[in-house]
Amino acid sequence: MAVPKKRTSISKKRIRRNIWKKRGYLAAIKAFSLAKSVSTKHSKSFFVQQKNNKALE
């Protein structure tokens, strides 16, 4: 027979939500940092294939 579980406290719920939000925030900062380094061509760990502009002209 199914028994209802105990209710999770508000503080525990808040802690879990904040951990979840912080993980997303850190991933966004890392992605933005990588995008910035790629756009300024200072990236050491991410390589972008450059287009040949002379072939287009």
C-alpha positions in Angstrom: 0.0 0.0 0.0 1.3 3.5 -0.9 2.3 5.7 2.0 2.7 9.5 1.6 6.3 10.7 2.1 7.2 13.3 4.7 7.2 16.9 3.4 10.5 18.4 2.5 11.4 21.5 4.6 11.4 24.9 2.9 15.1 25.5 3.8 16.1 22.1 2.2 14.1 23.0 -0.9 15.8 26.4 -1.1 19.3 24.9 -0.7 18.6 22.4 -3.6 17.2 25.1 -5.8 20.1 27.4 -5.2 22.6 24.6 -6.0 20.7 24.0 -9.3 20.7 27.7 -10.2 24.4 28.1 -9.3 25.4 25.2 -11.6 23.6 26.8 -14.5 25.1 30.2 -13.7 28.7 28.8 -13.7 28.0 26.9 -17.0 26.8 30.2 -18.5 29.9 32.1 -17.3 32.2 29.4 -18.7 30.4 29.4 -22.1 30.6 33.2 -22.3 34.3 33.1 -21.4 35.0 30.6 -24.2 33.0 32.6 -26.7 34.9 35.8 -25.7 38.3 34.0 -26.2 37.2 32.6 -29.5 36.0 35.9 -30.8 39.2 37.7 -29.8 41.3 34.8 -31.2 43.1 34.2 -27.9 41.7 30.7 -27.3 44.3 28.0 -26.5 41.9 25.1 -26.1 39.4 25.7 -28.9 40.3 25.8 -32.6 38.1 27.5 -35.2 38.7 26.8 -38.9 39.3 30.1 -40.7 37.6 30.8 -44.0 39.7 31.6 -46.9 38.7 35.2 -48.0 40.8 35.2 -51.2 38.8 32.3 -52.7 35.6 34.2 -52.2 36.8 37.3 -54.1 
